Amino acid sequence: MIRIKDELALLLAESGALFFADGLTLKDGRPTPYFVNFGLFRTGRLASELGRIMADFLVTTRTVDGFDVLVGPSYKGSALAVSACSALWRRHQIDRAFDYDRKESKSHGEASNTSTNFVTGALIDGSRVLIIDDVATTMGTKFDILGRLTTEAVSKGHSYFPAGVTLFLDREQTTAVYDQGGHAVLGQKGQDAIRNFKAKTGLEVQTVTGIRETIAFLSAERIPVLQNGTMAPLTAETADSLNAYLEVYGVWARVSRLSGVTCWPPDFRPSARCRRPSLQARGARP
């Protein structure tokens, strides 16, 4: 498992998907010293390597035994689902279906009689669905895709069974706190996004690695990382900026170096209703 984590860290650095720069902001308006853009895995080799890492993770953790369809939220998640399923077959001879959502419902061609919000048609009644995505920040995209899966199940009279969420990287940070005007309040911690998602949905969330482990490995091995436009080993100033950022916005480190699966703080106890739900025609909502 350590090999898989370190390979992902190396690939994030090599591709420039992980980078540090002055003046970066998140979508919610908060400042951040670094960013991770999985859209930069834009060549055949990089996409193949990323898929291989996820395929090995799914097999090593035996997550692969628990799902029939790998669903990636559009847009980046769609490419991740395809590359992971391709690698599962190529490396492990395990054939799993994949699907991803449309931004607009299709009502022509094979969908002439019943519209669909998904692309490949892999979702059938009784499908066990694993959601795959790039990073955990607010988990908003994961709530959205659960809603779209529910809508699809209701419209088709199907039942889908979410098997959980698997992510490449956990940013290990809290959500934003907003003022009455809808602006992010700087310097304040919000909720632990993954913990909140698990509590609300009852679904397990696992990540290949977290930002702390990634930076620790890259620093120890002196791997060049993009910093203000220059590829170089991480400087002390860069490491300090990340530590200061996590002091303000970070959460308890969740990822176990030994197991590679999500670990929860010892005081966390899911409520009695947090069990594997189904998204089905009866209209259950995540």
Secondary structure, DSSP 8 states (H G I E B T S, - for coil): -HHHHHHHHHHHHHHT-EEE-TT-B-TTS-B-SEEE-GGG--SHHHHHHHHHHHHHHHHHTTGGGG-SEEEE-TTHHHHHHHHHHHHHHHHH----EEEEEEEEEE-SGGGSSS-EEESS----TT-EEEEEEEEESS-HHHHHHHHHHHHHHHHHT-EEEEEEEEEEEE--BB---B-TTS-B-TT----BHHHHHHHHH---EEEEEEHHHHHHHHHHTT-EEEETTEEEE--HHHHHHHHHHHHHHB----B-TTT-SB---TT----TT-S---EETT----
